[in-house]
Amino acid sequence: MGDPSVAFSVPRTAEGSSSVGVFYGALVATVFVYNAMFRNPSLPTAQPKRAAAAIVWHAFLFVLALTGSFG
């Protein structure tokens, strides 16, 4: 099958090109998040345990992204 880390590598063709892609991806994701949170909000309020789990999960993903970028 090969090296599994190859599937997660980011091809870099020029200096900073992957940063530009991440920036554009964040802009596109922002549109979807805005649409989901403000234009079509869920009607029932979130349960406190579920909200806390979502916050912890996204904090973990944020730290993982930072360590991958700077590590």
The 8 nearest C-alpha neighbors of each residue, nearest first, counted from 0:
[[1, 2, 3, 5, 6, 4, 7, 8],
 [2, 0, 3, 5, 4, 6, 7, 8],
 [1, 3, 4, 5, 0, 6, 7, 8],
 [4, 2, 5, 6, 1, 7, 0, 8],
 [3, 5, 6, 7, 2, 8, 1, 9],
 [6, 4, 8, 3, 7, 2, 1, 9],
 [5, 7, 4, 3, 8, 2, 9, 1],
 [8, 6, 5, 4, 9, 3, 10, 2],
 [9, 7, 5, 6, 10, 4, 11, 3],
 [8, 10, 11, 7, 17, 6, 5, 12],
 [9, 11, 8, 12, 17, 16, 13, 7],
 [12, 10, 13, 17, 9, 16, 14, 15],
 [11, 13, 10, 16, 14, 17, 15, 9],
 [14, 12, 16, 11, 15, 17, 10, 18],
 [13, 15, 16, 12, 11, 17, 18, 19],
 [14, 16, 18, 17, 13, 19, 11, 12],
 [15, 17, 19, 18, 13, 14, 20, 11],
 [16, 18, 20, 19, 15, 11, 21, 9],
 [19, 17, 21, 15, 20, 16, 22, 23],
 [18, 20, 22, 16, 17, 21, 23, 15],
 [21, 19, 17, 23, 18, 22, 24, 16],
 [20, 22, 24, 18, 19, 23, 25, 17],
 [21, 23, 19, 25, 20, 24, 18, 26],
 [24, 22, 26, 20, 25, 21, 19, 27],
 [23, 25, 21, 27, 26, 22, 20, 28],
 [24, 26, 28, 22, 23, 27, 29, 21],
 [27, 25, 23, 29, 24, 28, 22, 30],
 [26, 28, 24, 30, 29, 25, 23, 31],
 [27, 29, 25, 31, 30, 26, 24, 32],
 [30, 28, 32, 26, 27, 31, 33, 25],
 [29, 31, 33, 27, 28, 32, 34, 26],
 [32, 30, 34, 28, 29, 33, 35, 27],
 [31, 33, 29, 35, 34, 30, 36, 28],
 [34, 32, 30, 36, 31, 35, 37, 29],
 [33, 35, 38, 31, 32, 36, 37, 30],
 [34, 36, 32, 39, 33, 37, 40, 31],
 [37, 35, 40, 33, 34, 32, 39, 38],
 [38, 36, 40, 33, 39, 34, 35, 32],
 [37, 39, 34, 40, 35, 36, 33, 32],
 [40, 38, 35, 37, 36, 34, 41, 33],
 [41, 39, 36, 37, 35, 38, 42, 34],
 [40, 42, 43, 39, 44, 36, 35, 45],
 [41, 43, 40, 44, 39, 45, 36, 37],
 [44, 42, 41, 45, 46, 40, 39, 47],
 [45, 43, 42, 46, 41, 47, 50, 40],
 [46, 44, 50, 47, 43, 49, 48, 41],
 [45, 47, 49, 48, 50, 44, 51, 43],
 [46, 48, 50, 49, 51, 45, 52, 44],
 [49, 47, 51, 50, 46, 52, 45, 53],
 [48, 50, 52, 46, 51, 47, 53, 45],
 [49, 51, 47, 53, 52, 48, 45, 46],
 [52, 50, 54, 48, 53, 49, 47, 55],
 [51, 53, 49, 55, 50, 54, 56, 48],
 [52, 54, 56, 50, 51, 55, 57, 49],
 [55, 53, 51, 57, 52, 56, 58, 50],
 [54, 56, 58, 52, 53, 57, 59, 51],
 [57, 55, 59, 53, 58, 54, 52, 60],
 [56, 58, 60, 59, 54, 55, 61, 53],
 [57, 59, 61, 55, 60, 56, 54, 62],
 [60, 58, 56, 62, 57, 61, 63, 55],
 [61, 59, 57, 63, 58, 62, 64, 56],
 [60, 62, 58, 64, 63, 59, 57, 65],
 [63, 61, 65, 59, 64, 60, 66, 58],
 [62, 64, 60, 66, 61, 65, 59, 67],
 [65, 63, 67, 61, 62, 66, 60, 68],
 [66, 64, 62, 68, 67, 63, 69, 61],
 [67, 65, 70, 63, 69, 68, 64, 62],
 [66, 68, 64, 65, 70, 69, 63, 62],
 [69, 67, 65, 66, 70, 64, 63, 18],
 [68, 70, 66, 67, 65, 64, 63, 62],
 [69, 66, 67, 68, 65, 64, 63, 62]]
